[in-house]
Amino acid sequence: MHTSERTDVLVDALADLLADVPPGTDPFAREVVAVPTRGVERWVAQRLSHRLGAGSAGEAGVCARIDMGSPTRLVRDAVAAATGTSRDDDPWEPERLVWHVLQAVDEAVAAGLPWAEPLARHVQDPPGARDDVRAGRRLRLAQRLAAGFAAYAAQRPSLVMEWAAGRDDDGAGDPLPTDVAWQAPLWRAVRAAVGTPSPAELLAEATRALRADPDLVDLPTRLSVLGPTRLPQAHVEVLTALAAHRDVHVWLPHPSRALWERTAATAGRADVGGPTVAPRRRDVPAPARHPLLASTARDTTELALRLTATGADVTHHPAPAPPPTVLGALQAALRADERPAARAVAAPGDRTVQVHACHGRGRQVEVLREAVLGLLADDPTLQPRDVVVLCPDVEAFAPLVAAAFGAPAEDEADRATVHPGRTLRVRVADRAPARTNPLLRVLVALLDLAGSRVTASGVVDLAGLPAVRRRFGFDDAAAERLRAWALESGVRWGEDQDRRARYGLGRVPQGTWRTGTDRLLLGVAMAEEDHRYVGSALPLDDVDSTDVDLAGRFAELVDRVTGLLDELDGARPASAWFDALERALVLLTAADPTDAWQEVGARAVLADARASAAGADVPLRLPDVVALLEPRLGGRPTRAGFRTGALTVCSLEPMRAVPHRVVCLLGLDDGAFPRAGAPDGDDVLARDPLVGERDRRAEDRQLFLDAVTAAGDHLVVVHSGADERTGAPRPPAVPVGELLDAVDEAVAFADGRTSRGALVVHHPLQTVDERNFAPGALGRPGPFSFDVVDRDAATVARGPRHPRPPLLTAPLPPLDDPVVDLDDLVAALEHPVRAFVRRRLGVLVPGEVDDLDDRLPLTLAPLDGWAAGDRLLAAVLDGVDLTRAAAAERRRGRVPPGNLGGAALADVATRVAAVAEAAAPVLGAPATTVDVTVPLPGDRTLTGTVPGVHGDVLVRAVYARLGAKHRLRAWVRLLALAADPDGPPVRGAATVGRGPGTRPTAATSWLTPPEPDDARRLLAELVTVRDRALCAPLPLPVAAAGTYAHRRHGNDDPAGALADAEQALRDRYEHTDEYHVLAWGDGFTLAAVAGEPTPADRAAWPDEPTLLGALARTVWDALLTREGRGPA
């Protein structure tokens, strides 16, 4: 055994060993070096290539003929060779064993064996259950049990031997706990089904054979195992047997020689024992004295106990002394395994240990980027390849890393404002194939849909995946159109009624994808007129002629998904499942021609899963297929992802104990690290573990210790120190707190500060906070952040606060439009600011966008109720039967299904009837549409179309409560009819709407027309207001202005009228209107924006002190004079 505090020292010693070729031996003979991970393999190969065959002048060497597999592979191959078995078809391999376990579980449950009662409760559904929920657990249970049996054979072979002998104990002399006693007879049933001895049963035979005949295995005369921190008992026994005739070198990175020696002494006293059974963990005292070692070094300590008991020779390779820094003092204290008698004094500005507390994950990555850039800037010899970022949850952080370090776009690559962090080469290693292969992402999404309600958002998200978009030709505009169609067609969940039937709603077709696509395709063929519908489908009135092709492609997508989901249901043979998934690749996805690897990789994953289930005559359900694919879709590191010359981001294990000048630990949040959760309740080993048996939380702590000891110049720890929403403080992971405590014991800081005061930096939430750019404010002598854009923003923020500038500093020049459209005039008067922003500025302010709702409605939403009422009212006024109109309304998908919808529509219909009844007296004549042309002063003309003329009365009925904008619209149209020299005679305008309160009442506004000349004069004044509205935002919110004019018309004073208008502004929510907020700012008041009247306004309205008052009187005075409550 070889030990050292640093792995690079061990590899150098390994290189010396490999370079020592005894005379008479083949210099090209194969060497075997077992390594724990592929990342370590890459690093070892690179380091050995600098030593083996390297020239004296620094010429590079070569690393060849060295097999670097895992220790598990080495041991299994040795056992297979010694026992004459084949590892390629070993039925005890966990992937093959799972089918035998599944068969044994099914047979035991079906037979009703007493010991299988816990299994039956877990996998048998109660009689009459709608879904096979528990039955869907079978394969996942079998996988867990197969992995458990394999772990028992490797970590505690004596347990399996006892079970094989018919004794139900735990392999260490105690009976099995009653709640897991079923595992012993289950293992025996599996053993009978397999029909061959298990690895634990073969272990004794294999070790005897290896000692008796070393030529049974094709291994060189020496072999090495590098970097393990934990070796199962079976591995120790096989390596010991191989060592009988070979030189077996185990290279152990160990944090402290003193701890090793103390451990060896403990092993002698504690009788760690024989080759088969280790003592209970609870019976062996922890030999570590340093608190951080006692907390984090259990794996290496227990491995040392196990290996020392074999009597192997131990050689310690001393590592160079740590530098006189904070990090060096910490590492020296760990090597001594003692609480330091005297603390080292930290040099001013020592930043070799950094702990950054941030607001959430996104901010963690931003802070990490700046910290790395600071280290690179401070040390010209430091390169990105010298930095490794270790993260407990690399999948959660990978998108954030890509966003923070991603290469700049082509159009900004040459800009001086590009963040320098985006010019670094960064490689995220060991990511899951499902995250990196777009085709596998589609399969994952499809399987998620198959196990869900098939929601509207789920299918739309599937359509938005890159591989699906490429297959069906969806661009960004098409994707947005699909979302709008799904929303408008009322799709909620379920591809058809069969899916609904699983949830007891098989008689409710409303809101399914089948109904939604029927509406879409019916909208291609016919318009939504006269409330016509076909079956359960109402034509979708949002399909233009240019959308026909897109509608067809979308319907084809939904049809293919529906067919595939039908195949991904029920209990089927494994081949049928994988045939369906391969069809899904063909039907739903397309890879870019330059990325052919995506299809190859996706098919390889399916082929591997298919092969693992080959020969298994067991029907599978959807959860079983998901369980089969999950391990293959998870992260599987390869050598290619590591040590590429870039800054490497990976999970903790692949680069464990690999020295780097800078080691960064990202995402060490409380609760996320060490991995949370109690041990598996069915794990016999976890009940009362022996020394050396696996503990995931202890593994994580060991990985943390390995990272601390692997750091050469700097250790950077980043965690969430505050909630990103509330700012509430959050503690770091427990090992980080222990690290800081260890630093306090080893180092004294200036001014008596503790490590938490000297090393921990609490970062602000925002990247533009000036503390990011103030030298020394965040632990770095210079500015912490390197973001030029954020620095400029922070500089501006430091200046004096200026009031929000107006949208315009001066009015725009008037438009030269001799012809004014009537509808444009109405729109400008109903909402002057919106008309200005849209027409003059060419801007659409984004309002609230409706989200897809995956829930069937149980109540009628207010806006949906208003829209339904408006449509029903229009239908009634057009002479359509209310029952037929209500039936069409149900088919929109906005009304609750069944009796709930009937009650909601009945309430709406009652209110519709009240409005229709009030409008009936003025609807005697048929409705006509009148074209108007009105000459205006200045050679201008007003043209347009006035609908709703019934004889000599202009009529408009609305389902909304009668409001200012409805009355104003009727007034402008009435003036146009009265002012047109060739227009028909008109007696008045009636506007009918709902009355105030909650009762089903109606309210009517009756307007009488002025004389034609007066009408033309009033229209000219309104057009002038419209012209002014298109030059600058006018303070003329329609409800507030109408209230102001009404109060002034009733002789109220301007102050009182303005106060009432202010109240109306809030009652009608005009103060939150996005266009008003754009023009005047959030929280504006009418008094603040009322404005000063122009001289012309003062001349026309001398009693009005504000521009608002003058404009409101101009627009509303004549209307109020001629308004009544009914026809004369």
C-alpha positions, 0 to 999 in steps of 0.5 A: 500500500502506498499513501500520500496526502496528495494524489499527484505525488502518488501518480509520480511514484506510480510512474517511477514504478511503471518505468522500472522494467526489470531486465529480461522483461518486455518493455511493451508488456501490458500494465494494469492501473485501476482508477475510480472514475473516467475523469481520474483516468484522463488525468492519470494518463496525461500525468503519466505521459509527462513522466514515462518516456519523457526526455531530459530536456522536457520532451513529452513522453507517452502513456501506452499499453496501460489498461485503466478500468475500474476496480470493480471491472478488475475484480469481476474479470478475475473472479470470472476467470478463476471460476470459469464463468463468463462476465458477458452473460453473468446472470448475477450482473444487476441488469440481468438479475433484475428480471430474475428478481421480478419473476421471483417477486411475481411468483411469490406474490401470486402464490400468496406466500406468507413471507411475500406479504410486504411485497404484495402490499407494495405491488398489488392494486386493491380490487376495483382500482382504476389504474395499475399504480402499484403494479407499475412499481414492480420493475423499479422494485426489482431494480432496487432489490437486484442492486441491493443483492449485488451490494450485499455480495460485494460489501458483505459476502457473509450475509449472502453465504448465510442466506444460501445456507438457509439461515436468515441472519445479517451475516455478522451474527445477528438475526435479520430484523423482522421487517426485512426478513422477507429478503432472505427467502426472496434471495433464495427464490432468485438463486433457484431461478438463476440456477448458478452460484452467486458472486458471493458463493463463488468468492471463496472458490475464486480466491482459492483458485487465484492463490493456487493457480495465478495463471488463471487470470490474464493479468501482468505480474504487477497491477495497481489500484489508484485512488480508492477511498472505499473498497468493498469486502469482496474487492479486498479479498480478491486483491489479497488473493491476487497479491499471493503471486503478483505485486498488487499496489494500492495507491491511497490518497490519505489526508494525514499520515498521523491519522493513518498510523493511529488507524493502524494502531486502532486496527490492531487493538480492535481486531478488525479482523479476518478476511470475511467479516469486519466489526460493527461500525458502532464498535470501532471508535473514530481515531481522527482527532481533528474535528474536520477529519472526524467529520469527513474522513470516515471512508478513508479511515475505514478503508485503512482499517480494512487494508491494514488488517490484511498485513500489507506493506505500507509505504508513505510518500510525503507530499511537499509542505503546504504553503504559508497561507490560510489554505496551507495552514488548514491543510497542514492542520489536517495532515497533523490530525491535531488541533493546532497548538498555535495558530498561524497568522494570516497575511493581509489580503490572503484570499487562498480560501474564499467563501461566497454567500449569494442569493440563489443559484443564478447569482452563485454562477455569476459570483463564481465567474467573477471570482475565477476571473479575479484569480486569473487576473491576479496571477498571469501564470494561472490558466483556465485548465488549472481551475476545476468547478465541482458541483453536487448537482451539475444538471441544475447548474449546467444551464446557468453556467452556459448562460454565464460563460456562454460564447458571445453572439457573432454580432457582439463578439468584437464589442468592448462590452462583452464580459470577459467571462464569456471568452473563457473556454468552459466545459461542462462534463458528465451531463445526462444524455437526455439533456444534451441530445435533443432527440432523447429530450423528445422521448423523455417528454413523450414518456412524461406525457404518457404518464400524465393527463396530456395537458395543453402546456405539455403538448405545446412544450413538446411542439416547441422542442428543437427536434420536433420543430425541425421535423414539422417546420415550426419556426418561432412565429409558428410556435407562438401561433400554436400556443394561441390556438391551444388557448383559443380552442379551449384545450385543457388536458387529455388527448381524447375521451379515453384519457379522460375515462382514466380519471372518471371523466370519460363523458366529458369531451370538452377541452381535449386535444381531439376536440381542439384539433377538430375546432382548428380544422373546422375553422379551416373549412368554415367560418364561425357564423350563425353559431354553427357547430358540428358535433362537439366542435365549434369552428375556430375563428382564428385560422387565416387562409395563410395558416392552413398549412400550419394548421395541418402540420399541427393537427398531424403532430397531435394525431401522431402524438395521440397514436404514440400515446395509445401505443405507450399504454397498458401492459406489453412486451418489451419489444413492443415498447421499444418499437413504439419509441423508435417509431416516435423518433421517426414520427416526431423528430429530425436531427440537423444534418450536421448533427447525425450523432444525435440520432445515432446516440438516441438509437443506441440508448434504445438498443441498449435498453432493448438488449437488457430486456431481451429474453425477459418474458414479462409484460411491462407497463409504462413505469417499467419502461421509464425505469429501464431508460432512466439509468441510460438517460442519466449522466455517464461521464466519458474521458472526453469531457475532462482535462481538455484544456478548458475550465472544467465543470463537473460533479464531485466524484469524477475528478475527486482528489485530482489536484488543481491550482484552483478548486471551486465548490459550487452549490454547497447549499444547506439541504442539497449537500451532503445528499439528504434523505434517510437510508433505504429502509430495505437496506439490510447493511444500513441497519447496523453497518460494518466498517467499510460499508457504503454510506452516501452522506459519508461519501459526500463528506469524503468528496468535500475533504478530497476537494479541500486537500486537492486545492493547490493555490485557492479553494473557492466555495460558493453557496446560497447565503440568502433567499433570492426573493425574501433576502432571508439568511440561509446557512451553508452546507454543514461541511462548509461551517465545519471548514470555517471552524477548522480555519478558525482553529488554524489561523489568526486573522487581523483585528481579531476577526473570525473566518466568517468575518474574514473569508465569507463574502456576502454578495448583493442580490443585483449585479449592478450593485455598486459594491461589486465595483468598489475596490475591497468591498467584496474581498478582492483588492480591486473591483470584484466584478468585471462586467463593464455594462453593469459597472456603467449602470452602477456608476449611473446609479451612484449619481443623483436620482432624477425624476422620471423623464416624460415620454416626450419633451415636446409634442411631435409635429401634426400629421398631414392626413386630409382624410380622417377615418371614423374608427380612428377618431373613435379609437383616439377619443376612447384611449388617446394615449394608446392611439398616440403610442401605437400610431405615432410611435409604432409601439405595442405595449405588451399587456398581460399574456394569458397562460395555458390553463391545464385545469378544467374550469369549475367556475366561469372566469369574469372575463370569460363570462363577459365574452360569453355574454357579449356573444350570446347578446349578439346572437339574441339580437340577430334572432338566433335561438338562445339555446342554440347560442348557449350550446355553441358557447359550451363548445368553446371550452371556456365554460365549466363542463356539465351542470356547472357550466349550465348554471353559469350560462343560465346566469349569463343568459338572464343578464343577456335577456335583461339587456335584450329586453331593454333594447327591443323597443328600438330594434323594430327595423332591420339593421343596416350599415351606413357609409358616411362622408363628412366635409370638415374645415380645412379641406379635410374629410371624415369617412367611415362606416356606421353599423347598427342603424335600425330605421332612424335610430342608431342602436348598440347593445353591449353585455358590459356595464354601460360606461363612458366609452360606450356612450362616447362611441355612440355620440361620435357615430351619431354626429357622423350620421347627422353631419353627412349631407347625403346620410339618412335622417336619424332620430337618435342613438340608443346604447344599452348595457347592463345596469349597476349592481349585481342584479340582472338589470339594464341601463340605456343612454339615449342621444339626440342628434344636433343640427347638421351644421352643429354636428359638423362643428362638433366633429371638427372639434373632436378631430382637433382633439384627435390631432392633438392626441396624435402629437403627444399623450393627452391627459384624457382617460375616458372614464375619468374625463367623462366623470369630470365633465359630468360633474362640471356639467352639473356645476361642481367646482373644478377641484371637486370634479377633479377629485371625483375623476381621480376616484373614477380613474381608480375604480375603472383601473385606468391608473394601472393601464399599461399605456398610461403607465408608460406615458406618466409612470407608475402611481401617477395621479390626475392632479399631477398630469392634468396639465396647463391649458393652451391659450386656445383652451382658455379662450374656449373654457375660461373656467377650466384651470387644467388641460384635462378639464378643457379637453374633457369639456370639449369632448363631453359637454355637447354629449351630456347636453343631448343625453337622456334615458330613452327615446323621446 
